[in-house]
């Protein structure tokens, strides 16, 4: 599944769709807002979606110190050692 390989791309695409909804509703006359109201809503939606994107992206990343420790442990390990054990040991040693 693409989401498992590129989650931030999918989330970014969804965010752009959400950002485009208000202008489309205005163009097609579904909503009747003043320019100030439209700007305020687009700003708030953009900030909220951007914040959610950043939270998700951050939750999917590994700090450099942990990644470095994982590499260090992996290089010193038996080639048959499971990846999960390396990750667990690195997490334990970087706390």
Secondary structure, DSSP 8 states (H G I E B T S, - for coil): -HHHH-HHHHHHHHHHHHHHHHHHHHHTTS----HHHHHHHHHHHHHHHHHHHHHHHHHT---HHHHHHHHHHHHHS-TTS-HHHHHHHHHHHT-
